[in-house]
């Protein structure tokens, strides 16, 4: 994380978006001392209060019979006793009620800007819509960011959008790397990212007076075709990934952990409507919720 360009970007971003929730800390820690101070007793205590049969899901896929699986599971895991699992005790993250900004510098080749918005956690209303929103914005060469920012504006070297996909409320992120490292260029890029995203806050072809959607953005709202294309892309990727035994087992395990039927994942996406995408975009992409990180190259003395 700390010895490669942009490796600590999410360290800064998490600290900006989260103030109370454990998500404000990277899993690996914020600095090497956090790892160095971990004792053998710490590791053992964590392991024995989380890694227990009664806190695990086992998924198996391949050319094996249920009888063979049961025999192997009994052989390798049957003697491991159940153990008390530590309860999750932490503060819920309060809502972001005003824009937040942070500017940092480091050993990076070009300016990177990220605009992050708090979003629902996995399985909550609006999660799937947020996933589709980022696909509409930045998935593939036909996406809005690629056509309008990367190809249509010399300022953008790359432009992307993604979600964290976390169990608890996560982040919907707009991210770009720039060809110009000036402060003004960074501000311009942030504005362009927000403007492009705000176009999804209303239906294509419908008049709207949403205050934070710029007038020039309104003629190009999200269309049913774009939503359907994003859904089809997800369905295709999910289906073809299941051809791999490993991916199939991972998907089965995650579905079991989430308490859902793996066969209902794609249909859940197909139930999404253009109206629900627009409603989610309005709720999530509200400018008062925006957390903006500008990561610029550090100035070098002597050129």
N, C-alpha and C positions, 0 to 999 in steps of 0.2 A: 504493500500500500504506500509506504513512505519513500521507496527508492525508485519510483517510476513516475513519469509525467502524469498528472491528474489522478494519481493513485489515492490521494487524500481528499479528492473533490467531495465525495459523499460524506467524509468526516465533517467537513464544514457544512454541507447541506443538511445533514441530520441535526446538527446543533442549531441550525437556523429554523427548521420546521418544527422540531419537537423541543419542548421545554420541560416536560414532566415524565413522559412515557419512556420506558427503557430503549425504545428505538432511537433515542438521541445518541446512544453509544453504539459504535460498530461492534459486531460480535467479537472481533479479534482484539478489541481495545483501541484506544486513541493514540497510544504511544508505546514504545518498546518496554518501558518500565511496568506497564500494566501486565505484560506477560512475565517479565522477570520476577515480579513479586508473588506470582502464583506458587503456592507450596504444594507438595505432594498430597498433604492432607486436604487442601482445597479441591484438588482434582478428584480424589477418592470420594469426598463428600458429594460433589456434584454428580459424579457418575452413579453412585448408589442411591441417589434420590431422584434420578430421572431415567436412567437406563435400566428399566425393569420390564419383565414380560407383560405386566399389567399396564404398561405405558407404551406398548409397541404394536406396530402393525407389520405382519409378514405377508408379502405377496409373492407368488411363484408363477412363472409362465414358462412354457417350454414343452418338450415332448416327454412329459411325465404324467403318471396317473395319480389321482387323489390318494390312493393307497401308498404309493411310493413317497409322496410328499409327507403324509402323516407319519410314516415310519421314520423318515429323516428328521422331521421336526421333533418327534419324541426322543430320538437318539441324541440330537445336538442341543436341544433347548429344554427338554422335559425336566431335567434336574435343577434348573434355575428357579429359585423361589420368588414369589411375588414380594414386593417391598412397598412401603409407604412412599408415595410420590409427593414431592414438595408442591404445595398449592401456589398458584400464581397470585402474587400480591404486589400490586403496583398502582400508581396513580393513572387515571384516565387522562388523556391529553385534552386540555381545554381547546376550544375552537380558536382559530386565527381570526381576529376581528379587525386587523389593520395590516396593510402591506408591510413586509419585512425585507430588508436589504442587507447584503454583506458583500464587501469587496476585499479580495485577498490577492496575493501575488506569490508566485513560486517558480520553480525551474520547469516551465512549460514553454513549448515553442510558439503557441498562439493563444489569443484570448478565447476562453470558453465561457459562455453564459448559460445559466440554467434558471428557468422559472418553474417553481414547484407549487402545486396546489394540493392541500389535504384532500383525500378521497376515501370512499368507504373501503372497509376490509373485505377479504374474500367471503363471498356468500351473502354479503349485505346488498340491499337494493342500491342500484347504481354502479356496482362493481363492473358488471359485464359491459354496461354502456361506456364506462371510462376506458375499458380495454378497446372497444370499438372506436372510440374517439381518437385514440392515439394511432390506430391503424389508418383511419381516414386521413389523419394529418401527415403521417410519415412512413407508411409501410409500402415500399416499392417505388418504382420510377413513375407511377401514375399518381402518387400521393401529392397532396397540396404543397407540403414543405419542399419536396424535391423539385416540382415544376416551378414554383413561384419564388422560392428562396435560393436553392442551390443553383438552378439553371437560370432563374430570372433576376438574380441580384448578385453582383460581384462581391458583396460583403461577406457572403456565407460560403465557407469551405464545406461544411456539413450542417445538416439540420435534422433533428430527430425528435421523437416523442415516445414516451414509454411510461409504464406503471410499475410500481415495485412489486405488486402481486402478493402483498403480505397478509398474514392472518388478521392482524389488527389494522385499523385505519392507516392507509399508506399515503403514497404521493403519486400524483400525475405530473410528469415532468416534460417540459419543453426545453430542448438543449441544442446548442449550436456552437461550432468553432468558427472563428472569424479570420478573414484575410487582413484585417486592419486592427492593430493593437491599441489604437487610441481610445481614450475615455469616451469621446463622443460616439465612436463607432459602436462601442459596447451598449450605450444607451439606445442608439438607433436600432440595434439588433434586438434588444429586449422588447422595444415597442413593436417591431415587426412581428416577432413571435406571438406576442399577445394579440395583435390585430388579426393575424391569420387564424388563431385559435378561436377568437371571438366570433368569427363568421359561422361557427357551428352552433351558436346560441339562438338560432331561429331557423325556421323552415325555409327552404329555397322557394322563391316566388311568392312569399307571403309578406305583406307589410308588417313592420314591427317598430315599436318605439322603446325597445330596451335601452336604457340610458348608456350602458357602457359598450354597446356595439356601435362602432363608428359608422357613419352614414355610408361611407364608401365600401364598407364590408357587407352591408345588408343585401346587395343584389346577388350574393353568392352563398346563401345558406346551405345547410346540409340537405342532400336530396335522398329520397328512398333508394335510388340506384347506388349511391355511395355506401349506404348502410348495408344493403344487400351484398355488395361486393366485399365489404369487410367481413360480414358473417360467412360468406362462402370461402374466403381466404382462411378464416379460422377453422372451419369445418374440414377443409382440405388438409391443412397442416396437422390437425388433430388426428384425422383418419390415417394419413400416410405415416405419421409417427408411430402409430400402433402396429405397424408391420414389424417393428423391432421388438424382440422379446424383452429386452431390457426396458425400453420405453413403455411397453405395455404393462410390465410389472410395476414400474414407477407410477404410472397413471392409476392403476388399480389401488396401489397403496395410498396415494393422495386422496382418491375418492373415498376410500374407507375412513381415512382420518377426518375428512370433511363431512362425513355422514351423508354422502350423496351417492346416487346410482350413476356409475360411469356412463351408462347408456343415455342418461338425461342431460349430459353436459352440452352436447351440440344442440339438441332441441331447446335448451334454455337460451342459447344464443339466438336461435331462430325465432324465438318468441319476442325478441326485442323489436320495437317499432321506431320509426323516425321520430315520433313525438317523444318517446322516452329518452332517446339520445339527446334531443334538443333540451328537454327538461333537465337532464343530468348536466349537460354542458353549462346551462345557465347557473345551476346550483354550485358546481365545482369550480368553474372558470371565472368566478366573481373576482374582480380586481382587488377587492379588500382582503381576499384570502391568499394573494400571490406572495410567495417567498422567493426573492431574486438573489442569486449568487453570481457575481462577476469574478472570474478567476483570470488574472492577467499575468503575463510574463514579468518576472522581477527585473528591475532596471539594473543593468550591468555598468559598473564604473569603468570608464575608459573605453566604452564601445564594444 
